[in-house]
Amino acid sequence: MYFALYNGGPQALAWSFVIAYVGALAQAASLAEMASMQPIAGAQYHWTHALAPKRVKRFATWIQGWVTWFGWISLLAGIANLTASVLQNLIEFNIPTYVGQQWHVTMIVYAIVVSQVLINIFTYKLVPKIELLAGILHVCLFFVFFVVLFVLGRRHTATYVFTSQNFSSGWSNTFVAWNIGMLTSTWSFTGFDGALHMSEEVRKAKHAVPRALFWTIALNGILAYAMILALLFASGSLTDDLNSTFPIIVIVQNVTGSKKATTSLLTLLTIISLCVTLASLSSVSRLTWAWARDGGLPATFAYVNPRLRVPVRAVLLPASIVMLLALLNIGSMTAFGAIIALSSLGLYFSYFIAISCMIYARFNKEEPVQLGGWNLGRFGLSVNVFALIYTFWIIIFLPFPSTVPVTGSNMNYAGPIFGFVLLFAVSLWFLWARKRWAGPNVDIIEYVIASER
């Protein structure tokens, strides 16, 4: 929320969310079509292998695998950072003498990651139940927040919410600044493909996963927009909101007039965020396991502990990398924003490759694409093209710095880090994979598809 108010003001958040919602629906519908065709843990890189032109099939799959995997790791890092930031702000809110430091956020991230690694390894059977309870709490908390903001909040006018501007980032080009502010809305939809990477653990995945993917975005997007409008109408002055690194605390405090009520509501919000982190670790661990099973990572990470029936090493690897990424908080005040952009950049790039391959396959007369039971019918191509254009547009602005002039402390490191990942993947392709990597395991793909019949 802060970055949108910083780059565009209330109107940027109010309107950009609508654009992001429509774009995410198109992305989700496009990926859901592919999930109905081939519901498998590798998702984007498996679909790339199935749909891409033959001459670039292996190379595109290799790049897709690495980009998707690292995108999910950085998303997990972003969610863990967000949760840690909420906790730190709650501490500052309740203990005036406490002065938060950047390295404190890193330590909180470590505590979150370690605890959730233990849950994913030793009590994994509880994870679906925790996710169900989190979903129920999510809906209940929506109504609680909405009623509190609507009944007790002060009323800004519609003119303020939908037309009020603020550009405090230093960008002289307001068009660029507005698009940077829109990234707040796009990040709220990033990672919706998490269900795809759990496909092999879902019954009747060809039907269940596409429906879950699309309708989760459709319904949650409506609830989220209602909440955003409620927050904007009930918010205090824009100056107060921007002076806080976490504006929602200021807004809820002003509305309720009670520190205890604000703390209680934000604590419930933190619980949901912790559950999202837990689910994200589960998804990225299955993606890690699948990518190792297909030879993209060392085979040791495809090992499933026979007693725990969990890919322990595939849980530990992304968790360890997230803990390393958390060190960015110590060196840069804008590290959180960089991690957000990094996760979106990686996953949007993976969506771009997969959707491009789907569009190519629609025109491939030699091997006509065989759509699954969940498909977009005659609107499929139009939705795919719109999703591709939207995805490309967002990718353009993700590496931009949120503040100018750019310094070492406020630079957006997402672009350089993502560039390093691409360089690493391309280098590894030419040094090793081009001659030694055959592509995803065809026997496993056939087994997964056959088990769905």
Summary of the structure (lengths in Angstrom):
residues: 453
radius of gyration: 21.7
end to end distance: 44.6
largest distance: 69.7
contacts: 1603
relative contact order: 0.20
helix: 77%
strand: 1%
